[in-house]
Amino acid sequence: MVLSFFDQFQSPVYLGIPLMALALTLPWALYPTPTHRWVNNRLITLQSWSINRFTQQLLLPVNIGSHKWALMLTSLMVLLFTLNMLGLLPYTFTPTTQLSLNMGLAVPLWMATVIIGLRNQPTIALGHLLPEGTPTPLIPVLIIIETISLFIRPLALGVRLTANLTAGHLLIQLIATAAFVLLPLMPTVAILTATLLFLLTLLEVAVAMIQAYVFVLLLSLYLQENV
């Protein structure tokens, strides 16, 4: 029983073929393709409005040089949001609960921001490792600390997304199992447990949206430091 709680986090395999690529590409088919017509249906209008509003909100604190990243950051936000939300459906697999996937997204994008900063403004990029006005005896220690904090950033991005989604899925499964077991024994307690499960599900919907936004927002802030 304990091991079965973690079966939902195993990568899906069918006939020995891993389905991770399918789980990553299939959600894109759910979004309608925008048309060049002057008048679109309500779904495409809502989709375009939401993406435009998010892009404006994301690029508001960054400078003009970072706007070339708008397409990639917005696409990443839509991908993470879709995967997180679809993972809340029963009998589905959530790719973003895999640390390998999240690190595969976080490390290259973080490294790209660092490389851009070292190429465009190496003095300012290296200056982040030593705060201004630091006493001379503390300079070696602070450089080591700031370097470690710099390399921890992609790890924090991947672990934050993985831990939040994994904890939420485990809580939902535990409470759902408790409600199912208590139903024939104590119906009143089972109803209260089911109510708690419903509220937790609403919380997980909010967490799925917020974590996708936080992931992309932190990447945009890292980009702002180096552009």
C-alpha positions as CSV (number, residue, x, y, z in Angstrom):
1,M,0.0,0.0,0.0
2,V,2.8,2.4,0.8
3,L,4.6,1.7,-2.4
4,S,1.4,2.1,-4.4
5,F,1.2,5.8,-3.4
6,F,4.4,6.5,-5.4
7,D,3.3,4.5,-8.4
8,Q,1.7,7.6,-9.9
9,F,5.1,9.3,-10.2
10,Q,6.6,6.5,-12.4
11,S,7.2,7.4,-16.0
12,P,4.6,5.7,-18.2
13,V,5.8,2.8,-20.3
14,Y,3.7,0.9,-22.8
15,L,5.1,-2.3,-24.3
16,G,8.6,-1.3,-23.2
17,I,8.3,2.1,-24.9
18,P,8.6,5.2,-22.7
19,L,5.7,7.6,-23.1
20,M,7.3,10.7,-21.6
21,A,7.6,12.4,-25.0
22,L,4.0,11.7,-25.7
23,A,3.0,13.1,-22.4
24,L,4.9,16.3,-23.2
25,T,3.7,16.9,-26.7
26,L,0.1,15.7,-26.5
27,P,-1.2,18.7,-24.3
28,W,-0.3,21.1,-27.2
29,A,-3.1,19.5,-29.2
30,L,-5.7,20.8,-26.7
31,Y,-5.1,24.5,-27.7
32,P,-6.9,25.8,-30.7
33,T,-4.8,27.3,-33.5
34,P,-5.3,31.0,-33.9
35,T,-6.6,32.1,-37.2
36,H,-6.1,35.3,-39.3
37,R,-9.8,36.1,-39.3
38,W,-10.9,39.4,-37.8
39,V,-13.5,37.7,-35.7
40,N,-12.6,34.5,-33.8
41,N,-14.6,32.3,-31.5
42,R,-14.7,32.9,-27.7
43,L,-12.2,30.2,-26.9
44,I,-9.5,31.6,-29.2
45,T,-10.2,35.2,-28.0
46,L,-9.9,34.1,-24.4
47,Q,-6.7,32.2,-25.1
48,S,-5.1,35.2,-27.0
49,W,-6.2,37.6,-24.3
50,S,-4.7,35.5,-21.5
51,I,-1.4,35.0,-23.3
52,N,-1.1,38.7,-24.1
53,R,-1.9,39.7,-20.5
54,F,0.6,37.2,-19.1
55,T,3.3,38.4,-21.5
56,Q,2.7,42.0,-20.6
57,Q,2.9,41.2,-16.9
58,L,6.0,39.1,-17.3
59,L,7.9,41.7,-19.3
60,L,6.9,44.7,-17.3
61,P,9.9,44.7,-14.9
62,V,12.5,43.7,-17.5
63,N,14.2,46.0,-19.9
64,I,13.9,46.1,-23.7
65,G,16.8,43.7,-24.3
66,S,14.9,40.9,-22.5
67,H,11.8,41.1,-24.7
68,K,13.4,38.8,-27.3
69,W,12.8,36.0,-24.7
70,A,9.1,36.7,-24.6
71,L,8.1,33.8,-26.9
72,M,10.2,31.2,-25.1
73,L,9.2,32.2,-21.6
74,T,5.5,32.4,-22.6
75,S,5.6,29.0,-24.3
76,L,7.3,27.6,-21.2
77,M,4.6,29.1,-19.0
78,V,1.8,27.6,-21.1
79,L,3.6,24.2,-21.2
80,L,4.1,24.0,-17.4
81,F,0.6,25.3,-16.7
82,T,-1.0,22.7,-19.0
83,L,1.1,19.8,-17.6
84,N,0.3,20.8,-14.0
85,M,-3.4,21.2,-14.6
86,L,-3.8,17.9,-16.6
87,G,-1.9,16.1,-13.9
88,L,-4.7,16.8,-11.5
89,L,-7.1,14.7,-13.5
90,P,-7.6,11.1,-12.4
91,Y,-5.5,8.4,-13.9
92,T,-3.1,10.8,-15.5
93,F,0.6,11.3,-15.4
94,T,2.2,14.6,-14.4
95,P,5.6,15.0,-16.1
96,T,6.5,18.0,-13.9
97,T,6.7,15.7,-10.9
98,Q,9.9,14.3,-12.3
99,L,13.0,16.1,-11.0
100,S,14.9,15.1,-14.2
101,L,12.5,17.0,-16.4
102,N,12.4,20.1,-14.2
103,M,16.2,20.2,-14.0
104,G,16.4,19.7,-17.7
105,L,14.3,22.9,-18.1
106,A,15.9,24.9,-15.3
107,V,19.6,24.3,-15.9
108,P,19.9,25.2,-19.6
109,L,17.7,28.3,-19.3
110,W,19.6,29.5,-16.2
111,M,22.9,28.8,-17.9
112,A,21.8,30.8,-20.9
113,T,21.1,33.8,-18.7
114,V,24.5,33.5,-17.0
115,I,26.3,33.2,-20.4
116,I,24.5,36.2,-21.8
117,G,25.5,38.2,-18.7
118,L,29.2,37.2,-19.0
119,R,29.2,38.0,-22.7
120,N,27.4,41.3,-22.7
121,Q,28.5,42.8,-19.4
122,P,31.2,40.6,-17.7
123,T,32.2,43.3,-15.2
124,I,28.6,43.7,-13.8
125,A,27.9,40.0,-14.0
126,L,31.0,39.2,-11.9
127,G,30.3,42.1,-9.7
128,H,27.2,40.3,-8.3
129,L,29.5,37.9,-6.6
130,L,30.9,40.7,-4.4
131,P,28.5,43.2,-2.8
132,E,29.7,46.8,-2.8
133,G,31.3,48.0,0.5
134,T,32.3,44.5,1.7
135,P,35.1,44.5,4.3
136,T,38.4,43.2,3.0
137,P,38.6,40.1,5.4
138,L,35.2,39.0,4.2
139,I,35.8,39.2,0.5
140,P,36.9,35.5,0.0
141,V,34.1,34.2,2.1
142,L,31.4,36.3,0.4
143,I,32.7,35.3,-3.1
144,I,32.4,31.6,-2.2
145,I,28.9,32.1,-0.7
146,E,27.6,34.1,-3.7
147,T,29.1,31.6,-6.1
148,I,27.3,28.8,-4.3
149,S,24.1,30.7,-4.2
150,L,24.4,31.3,-8.0
151,F,24.8,27.6,-8.7
152,I,22.0,26.7,-6.4
153,R,19.5,28.7,-8.4
154,P,18.7,26.0,-11.0
155,L,18.5,23.4,-8.3
156,A,16.0,25.5,-6.4
157,L,13.9,26.0,-9.5
158,G,13.6,22.3,-10.3
159,V,13.2,21.1,-6.7
160,R,10.6,23.8,-5.9
161,L,8.4,22.7,-8.7
162,T,8.9,19.0,-8.1
163,A,8.4,19.2,-4.3
164,N,5.2,21.3,-4.5
165,L,3.5,19.1,-7.1
166,T,4.6,15.8,-5.5
167,A,3.4,16.8,-2.1
168,G,0.1,17.9,-3.4
169,H,-0.5,14.7,-5.3
170,L,0.5,12.6,-2.3
171,L,-1.9,14.5,0.0
172,I,-4.8,14.1,-2.5
173,Q,-4.2,10.4,-2.8
174,L,-3.9,9.9,1.0
175,I,-7.0,11.8,1.8
176,A,-9.0,10.1,-1.0
177,T,-7.9,6.7,0.2
178,A,-8.9,7.7,3.8
179,A,-12.3,8.8,2.6
180,F,-12.9,5.6,0.7
181,V,-11.9,3.4,3.6
182,L,-14.0,5.4,6.2
183,L,-17.1,5.5,4.0
184,P,-18.6,2.1,5.2
185,L,-17.3,2.5,8.7
186,M,-18.0,6.1,9.6
187,P,-20.0,7.9,6.9
188,T,-20.0,11.2,8.7
189,V,-16.3,11.3,9.0
190,A,-16.0,10.2,5.4
191,I,-18.1,13.1,4.2
192,L,-16.0,15.5,6.2
193,T,-12.9,13.9,4.7
194,A,-14.4,14.2,1.2
195,T,-15.1,17.9,1.9
196,L,-11.5,18.4,2.9
197,L,-10.4,16.6,-0.3
198,F,-12.5,19.0,-2.4
199,L,-10.9,22.0,-0.7
200,L,-7.4,20.5,-1.1
201,T,-8.1,19.9,-4.8
202,L,-9.0,23.6,-5.2
203,L,-5.8,24.5,-3.4
204,E,-3.8,22.2,-5.7
205,V,-5.3,23.9,-8.8
206,A,-4.0,27.2,-7.4
207,V,-0.6,25.7,-6.6
208,A,-0.4,24.3,-10.2
209,M,-1.0,27.7,-11.7
210,I,1.2,29.6,-9.2
211,Q,4.2,27.2,-9.5
212,A,4.2,27.5,-13.3
213,Y,4.1,31.3,-13.0
214,V,6.9,31.4,-10.3
215,F,9.2,29.2,-12.4
216,V,9.0,31.5,-15.4
217,L,9.0,34.7,-13.2
218,L,12.3,33.7,-11.5
219,L,13.8,32.9,-14.9
220,S,12.8,36.4,-16.1
221,L,14.4,38.0,-13.0
222,Y,17.6,36.0,-13.5
223,L,17.5,37.3,-17.1
224,Q,17.0,40.9,-15.9
225,E,20.2,40.7,-13.8
226,N,22.3,39.7,-16.8
227,V,20.8,41.8,-19.7
